[in-house]
Amino acid sequence: MKYVVVSGGVISGIGKGVLASSTGMLFKTLGYKVTSIKIDPYMNIDAGTMSPLEHGECFVLDDGGETDLDLGNYERYLNVTLTKDHNITTGKIYSHVIQKERKGDYLGKTVQIVPHLTNAIQDWIERVSKISVDDTGLEPDVCIIELGGTVGDIESAPFVEALRQFQFRVGKENFALIHVSLVPVIHGEQKTKPTQAAIKDLRSLGLTPDMIAVRCSEVLDSPTIDKIAMFCHVNSNQVINVYDVNSTYHVPLLLSEQKMMEYLVKRLNLDEVQLSSEEKLRGEQLFNSWKLMTGNFDDSMETVSIALVGKYTHLKDSYLSVIKALEHSSMKCRKKLEIRWVESSDLEPEQQEIAKKQFHEAWNKVSTSDGILVPGGFGHRGTEGMILAAKWARENHVPYLGVCLGLQIATIEFMRNIVGLKEGQSAEFFPDIEAKNHVVVYMPEVDKENMGGTMRLGSRPTHFTEDSESSTIRRLYGNQKFVDERHRHRYEINPEFIEKLEENGLMFVGRDETGQRCEIFELKNHPYYVATQYHPEYTSKVLDPSKPFLGLIAASSGILGNVLNGEFEYKGNSDF
């Protein structure tokens, strides 16, 4: 097993996740099997109870793991399926060590950070790195490990020490470190001092970078690269210039142009790994497909605008997977994507008196966009604005996609304005109103007392109904009988209202394995009015976009028929 660690210095949010994903993707283009691990130095067991406005979105895996959003990057770039153990947190590690201590596994020793906690971290990495994450069923060749946070933070100290020890456990020829740093441009001058200081801190902790990936808003001058190399004790070819490019999808090509893989393959003795001709061919096809995809991005001329009506829009990372699924779909449709961010509460009538400007700006975005998307969320705030957006899309034949909460609020809107249940509501928003008005109800099997990891989580099958063969969403899925998608919810559509809803044209074409729980609806006689209880954005891949999102972009661009006929394919995509 070869391990490539990606760490960061100077500031957080510097792009370690994209760098780690891009590096792993380049290993795949050479034919190697790749996996990824993310280390998050916070005390939470997982990301499930964190506010999306503080930490960004919570990404959900097939096994129900609620993890850091960077695992979504890994899955999207590498086309792999990770597990909750691929996300290591301080909370998980301490809990693991304390449980062992309580059972007496340490034989009466004084349990300490070194060696017990650091050994547990190394054992965890070795165990998880060997798990097969792709369709080959084989152990990966390369494991990319991203160390979250900034080196030097007190929270990450045990993990840095564990990795310092780990390089000797696995051997120098099996361990490489890429450190991501920043060169700010001040008054036109590229400043290297922050990077020099970051590397000095890293070396003082016992880790020596094999490559320095330098983030900068512009291309680094040769003297800047030489200066970094000289003062950071590396060769110039070990300094990678990660300057701003057209999109994050161009980063792998940027790294490839600077011969990153040539250095890493030699450094890790990867030439000794025997690859079959089929593995090499798959890698070549992946690289060609990726170049074609980025070419689509660069050559796109026509714009498609999507109004994203959410309640966490002040931090765009709250909807990272949604953004990526829209990007994947727009690139495949060869359109430039314009996301129009709409804070759902700004659409509500009260705002016209409180904040008139925001109210009119929000409605202008909704009423002039090519398509409307209402994503997931929790709580009552802003939901009436979402309901009004869904009503606009339905009445004006504007393509609409609802995800999780987006399905529930669209159903409430339909019950109020078409079926006639004027007081229709969700039990999540108003649990004390009369039960007869609960269009959305609490799922009976869900734990109401504990919050962490108690929702309906992970991959579950959704079966298409027998009369759904002509539905657009089923055709987008390739006329499959069922699909496996990832869930994260506590509430569902009240089964007592399904018959009335369908009598009026809101067809629930996808159900769970019992046939009772509603997972997908599609409105009759509408260009594209679709919603899913699951989160299709979690399984969207760069070269294989989520089908409901692809349908939204295609319908909003006026090319849904072309997409249904398979006219937008990447060469070699089926081999990815």
JOCORQUI-V685441 format. One record per residue. N is the residue number from 1. RES is the residue in one letter. NEAR is the number of other ideal C-beta (glycine too) atoms within 10 Angstrom. D_CENTER is the distance of its C-alpha to the mean C-alpha in Angstrom with 2 decimals. Layout:
n->[N & N]
res->[RES & RES]
near->[NEAR & NEAR]
d_center->[D_CENTER & D_CENTER]
This chain:
n->[1 & 2 & 3 & 4 & 5 & 6 & 7 & 8 & 9 & 10 & 11 & 12 & 13 & 14 & 15 & 16 & 17 & 18 & 19 & 20 & 21 & 22 & 23 & 24 & 25 & 26 & 27 & 28 & 29 & 30 & 31 & 32 & 33 & 34 & 35 & 36 & 37 & 38 & 39 & 40 & 41 & 42 & 43 & 44 & 45 & 46 & 47 & 48 & 49 & 50 & 51 & 52 & 53 & 54 & 55 & 56 & 57 & 58 & 59 & 60 & 61 & 62 & 63 & 64 & 65 & 66 & 67 & 68 & 69 & 70 & 71 & 72 & 73 & 74 & 75 & 76 & 77 & 78 & 79 & 80 & 81 & 82 & 83 & 84 & 85 & 86 & 87 & 88 & 89 & 90 & 91 & 92 & 93 & 94 & 95 & 96 & 97 & 98 & 99 & 100 & 101 & 102 & 103 & 104 & 105 & 106 & 107 & 108 & 109 & 110 & 111 & 112 & 113 & 114 & 115 & 116 & 117 & 118 & 119 & 120 & 121 & 122 & 123 & 124 & 125 & 126 & 127 & 128 & 129 & 130 & 131 & 132 & 133 & 134 & 135 & 136 & 137 & 138 & 139 & 140 & 141 & 142 & 143 & 144 & 145 & 146 & 147 & 148 & 149 & 150 & 151 & 152 & 153 & 154 & 155 & 156 & 157 & 158 & 159 & 160 & 161 & 162 & 163 & 164 & 165 & 166 & 167 & 168 & 169 & 170 & 171 & 172 & 173 & 174 & 175 & 176 & 177 & 178 & 179 & 180 & 181 & 182 & 183 & 184 & 185 & 186 & 187 & 188 & 189 & 190 & 191 & 192 & 193 & 194 & 195 & 196 & 197 & 198 & 199 & 200 & 201 & 202 & 203 & 204 & 205 & 206 & 207 & 208 & 209 & 210 & 211 & 212 & 213 & 214 & 215 & 216 & 217 & 218 & 219 & 220 & 221 & 222 & 223 & 224 & 225 & 226 & 227 & 228 & 229 & 230 & 231 & 232 & 233 & 234 & 235 & 236 & 237 & 238 & 239 & 240 & 241 & 242 & 243 & 244 & 245 & 246 & 247 & 248 & 249 & 250 & 251 & 252 & 253 & 254 & 255 & 256 & 257 & 258 & 259 & 260 & 261 & 262 & 263 & 264 & 265 & 266 & 267 & 268 & 269 & 270 & 271 & 272 & 273 & 274 & 275 & 276 & 277 & 278 & 279 & 280 & 281 & 282 & 283 & 284 & 285 & 286 & 287 & 288 & 289 & 290 & 291 & 292 & 293 & 294 & 295 & 296 & 297 & 298 & 299 & 300 & 301 & 302 & 303 & 304 & 305 & 306 & 307 & 308 & 309 & 310 & 311 & 312 & 313 & 314 & 315 & 316 & 317 & 318 & 319 & 320 & 321 & 322 & 323 & 324 & 325 & 326 & 327 & 328 & 329 & 330 & 331 & 332 & 333 & 334 & 335 & 336 & 337 & 338 & 339 & 340 & 341 & 342 & 343 & 344 & 345 & 346 & 347 & 348 & 349 & 350 & 351 & 352 & 353 & 354 & 355 & 356 & 357 & 358 & 359 & 360 & 361 & 362 & 363 & 364 & 365 & 366 & 367 & 368 & 369 & 370 & 371 & 372 & 373 & 374 & 375 & 376 & 377 & 378 & 379 & 380 & 381 & 382 & 383 & 384 & 385 & 386 & 387 & 388 & 389 & 390 & 391 & 392 & 393 & 394 & 395 & 396 & 397 & 398 & 399 & 400 & 401 & 402 & 403 & 404 & 405 & 406 & 407 & 408 & 409 & 410 & 411 & 412 & 413 & 414 & 415 & 416 & 417 & 418 & 419 & 420 & 421 & 422 & 423 & 424 & 425 & 426 & 427 & 428 & 429 & 430 & 431 & 432 & 433 & 434 & 435 & 436 & 437 & 438 & 439 & 440 & 441 & 442 & 443 & 444 & 445 & 446 & 447 & 448 & 449 & 450 & 451 & 452 & 453 & 454 & 455 & 456 & 457 & 458 & 459 & 460 & 461 & 462 & 463 & 464 & 465 & 466 & 467 & 468 & 469 & 470 & 471 & 472 & 473 & 474 & 475 & 476 & 477 & 478 & 479 & 480 & 481 & 482 & 483 & 484 & 485 & 486 & 487 & 488 & 489 & 490 & 491 & 492 & 493 & 494 & 495 & 496 & 497 & 498 & 499 & 500 & 501 & 502 & 503 & 504 & 505 & 506 & 507 & 508 & 509 & 510 & 511 & 512 & 513 & 514 & 515 & 516 & 517 & 518 & 519 & 520 & 521 & 522 & 523 & 524 & 525 & 526 & 527 & 528 & 529 & 530 & 531 & 532 & 533 & 534 & 535 & 536 & 537 & 538 & 539 & 540 & 541 & 542 & 543 & 544 & 545 & 546 & 547 & 548 & 549 & 550 & 551 & 552 & 553 & 554 & 555 & 556 & 557 & 558 & 559 & 560 & 561 & 562 & 563 & 564 & 565 & 566 & 567 & 568 & 569 & 570 & 571 & 572 & 573 & 574 & 575 & 576]
res->[M & K & Y & V & V & V & S & G & G & V & I & S & G & I & G & K & G & V & L & A & S & S & T & G & M & L & F & K & T & L & G & Y & K & V & T & S & I & K & I & D & P & Y & M & N & I & D & A & G & T & M & S & P & L & E & H & G & E & C & F & V & L & D & D & G & G & E & T & D & L & D & L & G & N & Y & E & R & Y & L & N & V & T & L & T & K & D & H & N & I & T & T & G & K & I & Y & S & H & V & I & Q & K & E & R & K & G & D & Y & L & G & K & T & V & Q & I & V & P & H & L & T & N & A & I & Q & D & W & I & E & R & V & S & K & I & S & V & D & D & T & G & L & E & P & D & V & C & I & I & E & L & G & G & T & V & G & D & I & E & S & A & P & F & V & E & A & L & R & Q & F & Q & F & R & V & G & K & E & N & F & A & L & I & H & V & S & L & V & P & V & I & H & G & E & Q & K & T & K & P & T & Q & A & A & I & K & D & L & R & S & L & G & L & T & P & D & M & I & A & V & R & C & S & E & V & L & D & S & P & T & I & D & K & I & A & M & F & C & H & V & N & S & N & Q & V & I & N & V & Y & D & V & N & S & T & Y & H & V & P & L & L & L & S & E & Q & K & M & M & E & Y & L & V & K & R & L & N & L & D & E & V & Q & L & S & S & E & E & K & L & R & G & E & Q & L & F & N & S & W & K & L & M & T & G & N & F & D & D & S & M & E & T & V & S & I & A & L & V & G & K & Y & T & H & L & K & D & S & Y & L & S & V & I & K & A & L & E & H & S & S & M & K & C & R & K & K & L & E & I & R & W & V & E & S & S & D & L & E & P & E & Q & Q & E & I & A & K & K & Q & F & H & E & A & W & N & K & V & S & T & S & D & G & I & L & V & P & G & G & F & G & H & R & G & T & E & G & M & I & L & A & A & K & W & A & R & E & N & H & V & P & Y & L & G & V & C & L & G & L & Q & I & A & T & I & E & F & M & R & N & I & V & G & L & K & E & G & Q & S & A & E & F & F & P & D & I & E & A & K & N & H & V & V & V & Y & M & P & E & V & D & K & E & N & M & G & G & T & M & R & L & G & S & R & P & T & H & F & T & E & D & S & E & S & S & T & I & R & R & L & Y & G & N & Q & K & F & V & D & E & R & H & R & H & R & Y & E & I & N & P & E & F & I & E & K & L & E & E & N & G & L & M & F & V & G & R & D & E & T & G & Q & R & C & E & I & F & E & L & K & N & H & P & Y & Y & V & A & T & Q & Y & H & P & E & Y & T & S & K & V & L & D & P & S & K & P & F & L & G & L & I & A & A & S & S & G & I & L & G & N & V & L & N & G & E & F & E & Y & K & G & N & S & D & F]
near->[15 & 24 & 23 & 25 & 25 & 28 & 28 & 29 & 24 & 20 & 13 & 11 & 10 & 18 & 17 & 26 & 26 & 20 & 27 & 30 & 28 & 26 & 28 & 26 & 25 & 25 & 24 & 25 & 20 & 21 & 19 & 21 & 20 & 26 & 25 & 31 & 24 & 26 & 26 & 26 & 21 & 17 & 12 & 17 & 17 & 20 & 24 & 19 & 14 & 16 & 12 & 21 & 13 & 8 & 18 & 22 & 26 & 22 & 27 & 28 & 23 & 19 & 15 & 19 & 22 & 23 & 24 & 27 & 20 & 22 & 28 & 26 & 27 & 26 & 24 & 26 & 28 & 26 & 19 & 22 & 17 & 25 & 16 & 21 & 16 & 26 & 25 & 26 & 21 & 20 & 15 & 20 & 20 & 16 & 13 & 16 & 20 & 11 & 10 & 14 & 14 & 9 & 8 & 8 & 12 & 14 & 5 & 6 & 10 & 7 & 14 & 11 & 13 & 11 & 14 & 16 & 20 & 21 & 15 & 19 & 23 & 17 & 13 & 18 & 24 & 15 & 10 & 21 & 22 & 12 & 16 & 14 & 25 & 15 & 9 & 10 & 7 & 10 & 13 & 24 & 20 & 25 & 24 & 27 & 25 & 28 & 26 & 24 & 19 & 21 & 23 & 16 & 13 & 8 & 14 & 23 & 14 & 20 & 27 & 23 & 19 & 26 & 25 & 14 & 15 & 22 & 18 & 10 & 15 & 16 & 10 & 11 & 12 & 17 & 22 & 21 & 20 & 25 & 26 & 29 & 29 & 20 & 26 & 16 & 11 & 8 & 5 & 6 & 10 & 20 & 15 & 22 & 12 & 15 & 27 & 16 & 14 & 25 & 23 & 13 & 16 & 23 & 13 & 10 & 15 & 13 & 22 & 14 & 24 & 18 & 26 & 24 & 27 & 23 & 23 & 20 & 11 & 12 & 11 & 20 & 14 & 9 & 10 & 20 & 21 & 13 & 19 & 24 & 16 & 13 & 14 & 23 & 12 & 18 & 10 & 11 & 14 & 20 & 23 & 22 & 21 & 23 & 13 & 10 & 12 & 9 & 12 & 18 & 24 & 17 & 22 & 27 & 16 & 15 & 23 & 18 & 9 & 17 & 11 & 22 & 18 & 11 & 17 & 22 & 17 & 10 & 17 & 22 & 12 & 18 & 9 & 7 & 16 & 6 & 17 & 9 & 8 & 10 & 18 & 14 & 14 & 18 & 20 & 15 & 18 & 23 & 19 & 15 & 22 & 25 & 16 & 16 & 18 & 20 & 12 & 18 & 18 & 10 & 9 & 16 & 7 & 11 & 12 & 26 & 17 & 26 & 29 & 23 & 33 & 26 & 24 & 21 & 20 & 10 & 15 & 16 & 15 & 24 & 26 & 21 & 29 & 27 & 19 & 24 & 31 & 28 & 22 & 25 & 28 & 28 & 27 & 23 & 24 & 16 & 23 & 14 & 20 & 14 & 20 & 20 & 14 & 28 & 18 & 27 & 21 & 23 & 25 & 19 & 10 & 11 & 19 & 14 & 8 & 11 & 14 & 10 & 9 & 16 & 20 & 13 & 15 & 26 & 20 & 13 & 21 & 23 & 13 & 10 & 25 & 20 & 25 & 30 & 31 & 31 & 26 & 27 & 21 & 16 & 10 & 12 & 13 & 23 & 23 & 19 & 28 & 29 & 24 & 20 & 32 & 26 & 18 & 20 & 29 & 20 & 11 & 11 & 13 & 22 & 26 & 30 & 33 & 29 & 27 & 23 & 27 & 26 & 28 & 26 & 30 & 27 & 29 & 25 & 24 & 26 & 25 & 18 & 16 & 16 & 17 & 10 & 17 & 9 & 13 & 23 & 20 & 24 & 19 & 19 & 18 & 13 & 12 & 5 & 14 & 9 & 10 & 10 & 18 & 23 & 24 & 23 & 18 & 15 & 13 & 6 & 6 & 13 & 11 & 9 & 5 & 8 & 11 & 13 & 15 & 13 & 20 & 19 & 20 & 19 & 18 & 19 & 14 & 23 & 19 & 21 & 16 & 7 & 9 & 21 & 11 & 9 & 21 & 23 & 23 & 21 & 17 & 20 & 21 & 9 & 12 & 12 & 11 & 15 & 23 & 13 & 26 & 21 & 21 & 20 & 21 & 16 & 22 & 22 & 24 & 21 & 14 & 12 & 21 & 18 & 9 & 15 & 21 & 16 & 9 & 15 & 14 & 26 & 18 & 22 & 23 & 27 & 20 & 19 & 11 & 8 & 10 & 10 & 18 & 26 & 25 & 28 & 26 & 21 & 21 & 11 & 7 & 19 & 16 & 24 & 26 & 28 & 28 & 26 & 31 & 28 & 25 & 27 & 33 & 27 & 24 & 25 & 18 & 26 & 22 & 18 & 28 & 27 & 26 & 28 & 27 & 25 & 27 & 27 & 31 & 28 & 25 & 28 & 22 & 13 & 19 & 22 & 11 & 13 & 23 & 14 & 10 & 8 & 10 & 17 & 13 & 21 & 11 & 18 & 17 & 11 & 13 & 18]
d_center->[25.94 & 24.94 & 22.77 & 21.18 & 20.29 & 18.42 & 19.71 & 20.01 & 22.98 & 24.48 & 21.61 & 18.17 & 15.17 & 16.88 & 14.09 & 14.27 & 10.64 & 11.22 & 14.69 & 13.88 & 11.56 & 14.31 & 17.02 & 15.83 & 15.55 & 19.09 & 20.39 & 19.34 & 21.28 & 24.27 & 24.02 & 22.85 & 20.68 & 17.79 & 15.80 & 13.84 & 14.37 & 13.07 & 15.96 & 15.64 & 19.20 & 19.20 & 21.48 & 19.18 & 18.91 & 15.23 & 12.94 & 14.19 & 17.02 & 15.70 & 15.97 & 12.93 & 15.53 & 16.10 & 12.99 & 10.13 & 7.88 & 8.36 & 5.89 & 8.51 & 9.92 & 12.92 & 15.37 & 14.32 & 13.06 & 11.43 & 9.76 & 8.56 & 5.16 & 6.43 & 6.55 & 3.21 & 5.26 & 8.14 & 7.76 & 7.22 & 10.06 & 12.17 & 12.12 & 12.55 & 12.26 & 12.11 & 13.95 & 14.05 & 16.63 & 14.32 & 13.40 & 16.80 & 17.82 & 21.33 & 21.78 & 21.18 & 23.51 & 26.22 & 26.17 & 26.58 & 29.45 & 31.16 & 31.17 & 32.80 & 35.29 & 36.19 & 36.93 & 39.15 & 37.23 & 38.20 & 41.89 & 42.98 & 41.56 & 40.35 & 36.55 & 35.18 & 32.11 & 33.75 & 34.11 & 32.69 & 29.29 & 28.72 & 29.88 & 27.51 & 24.54 & 25.93 & 26.68 & 23.17 & 21.74 & 24.42 & 23.97 & 20.22 & 20.31 & 22.71 & 20.65 & 20.16 & 16.59 & 17.58 & 20.28 & 23.06 & 23.38 & 24.47 & 23.83 & 21.62 & 23.57 & 21.26 & 18.97 & 16.82 & 16.87 & 15.18 & 17.37 & 15.77 & 18.04 & 21.09 & 23.83 & 26.83 & 25.20 & 27.11 & 24.07 & 23.05 & 26.69 & 26.79 & 23.82 & 25.41 & 28.67 & 27.19 & 25.78 & 29.19 & 30.87 & 28.38 & 29.37 & 32.89 & 32.00 & 30.32 & 32.50 & 32.17 & 31.77 & 28.61 & 26.85 & 25.63 & 24.13 & 22.34 & 22.58 & 20.69 & 23.08 & 24.03 & 27.08 & 27.70 & 30.13 & 32.93 & 35.68 & 34.87 & 35.05 & 32.29 & 32.45 & 31.96 & 33.15 & 29.75 & 28.63 & 32.01 & 31.79 & 28.28 & 29.53 & 32.70 & 30.84 & 28.82 & 32.06 & 33.83 & 31.39 & 32.26 & 29.39 & 30.23 & 27.66 & 28.08 & 26.17 & 25.42 & 22.57 & 23.81 & 21.71 & 24.02 & 24.16 & 26.78 & 28.07 & 29.82 & 33.58 & 35.26 & 37.17 & 33.98 & 32.56 & 35.97 & 36.20 & 32.87 & 33.96 & 37.40 & 36.50 & 33.50 & 35.54 & 33.61 & 34.59 & 33.50 & 31.56 & 29.37 & 28.23 & 25.25 & 25.02 & 21.44 & 22.59 & 20.91 & 20.34 & 19.58 & 15.80 & 13.35 & 13.91 & 17.49 & 16.98 & 17.59 & 20.73 & 21.79 & 21.65 & 23.46 & 26.14 & 26.90 & 27.49 & 24.99 & 25.04 & 28.82 & 29.03 & 26.51 & 28.03 & 31.42 & 30.47 & 29.01 & 31.72 & 29.27 & 32.10 & 33.53 & 30.73 & 32.19 & 30.03 & 31.26 & 31.85 & 29.30 & 26.54 & 27.61 & 27.70 & 24.15 & 23.07 & 25.20 & 23.90 & 20.28 & 21.40 & 23.45 & 20.77 & 18.45 & 21.45 & 22.19 & 18.74 & 19.06 & 22.61 & 21.61 & 19.60 & 22.68 & 25.20 & 23.76 & 26.45 & 25.98 & 23.53 & 21.77 & 21.16 & 18.87 & 19.65 & 16.64 & 18.66 & 16.94 & 18.20 & 15.90 & 16.18 & 17.85 & 14.62 & 12.28 & 9.30 & 9.99 & 8.47 & 5.72 & 3.97 & 7.77 & 8.77 & 7.18 & 8.71 & 11.77 & 12.01 & 11.95 & 14.55 & 16.64 & 16.99 & 18.16 & 20.53 & 21.67 & 21.23 & 20.36 & 17.83 & 19.00 & 16.95 & 19.57 & 18.43 & 20.67 & 21.08 & 22.25 & 25.16 & 26.61 & 27.43 & 29.67 & 33.45 & 34.10 & 32.18 & 34.86 & 37.28 & 35.12 & 33.11 & 34.58 & 32.84 & 29.26 & 30.33 & 31.67 & 28.86 & 26.27 & 28.44 & 29.06 & 25.38 & 25.07 & 28.41 & 27.99 & 24.47 & 24.19 & 21.68 & 20.38 & 17.10 & 17.11 & 13.82 & 13.85 & 15.64 & 18.52 & 22.15 & 24.81 & 24.34 & 23.79 & 23.87 & 27.17 & 25.71 & 22.99 & 25.89 & 27.82 & 25.03 & 24.83 & 28.64 & 28.74 & 26.53 & 28.64 & 31.98 & 31.38 & 29.75 & 26.60 & 23.59 & 21.42 & 18.21 & 17.75 & 14.86 & 16.06 & 18.11 & 18.45 & 20.34 & 22.46 & 23.59 & 24.45 & 26.51 & 28.25 & 29.10 & 30.53 & 32.53 & 33.98 & 34.93 & 35.62 & 36.58 & 38.34 & 36.98 & 37.13 & 36.16 & 33.05 & 30.36 & 27.70 & 28.83 & 25.85 & 27.30 & 30.98 & 31.70 & 35.43 & 36.29 & 38.17 & 36.29 & 37.52 & 35.22 & 32.02 & 30.08 & 27.03 & 27.91 & 26.68 & 25.95 & 29.02 & 27.47 & 25.01 & 26.18 & 27.30 & 28.22 & 25.33 & 21.91 & 19.76 & 18.37 & 20.80 & 18.94 & 18.70 & 15.66 & 14.19 & 15.18 & 18.37 & 20.54 & 21.33 & 24.73 & 25.98 & 29.39 & 32.46 & 33.15 & 29.69 & 30.45 & 30.89 & 27.81 & 25.44 & 22.26 & 23.91 & 25.04 & 21.56 & 20.64 & 23.71 & 26.10 & 24.75 & 26.39 & 23.25 & 19.49 & 17.20 & 14.13 & 12.29 & 13.95 & 13.98 & 17.27 & 20.86 & 22.66 & 23.68 & 26.11 & 29.68 & 31.12 & 34.50 & 33.46 & 32.02 & 35.40 & 36.18 & 32.85 & 33.30 & 36.95 & 35.85 & 33.36 & 29.93 & 29.33 & 27.08 & 26.54 & 24.09 & 25.11 & 24.28 & 26.60 & 29.31 & 29.45 & 29.48 & 25.96 & 24.66 & 21.20 & 21.54 & 24.07 & 25.41 & 28.21 & 31.33 & 32.79 & 29.79 & 28.05 & 24.61 & 24.13 & 21.52 & 19.50 & 17.65 & 17.73 & 14.67 & 11.06 & 10.93 & 7.65 & 6.11 & 8.46 & 8.52 & 9.49 & 10.92 & 14.36 & 14.03 & 12.56 & 12.16 & 15.83 & 16.05 & 14.17 & 16.37 & 19.29 & 18.69 & 18.59 & 21.51 & 23.54 & 23.04 & 24.27 & 27.15 & 26.32 & 25.10 & 28.16 & 27.49 & 23.99 & 25.48 & 28.08 & 25.64 & 26.64 & 23.33 & 22.51 & 21.56 & 24.29 & 23.56 & 20.27 & 21.63 & 22.16 & 18.58]
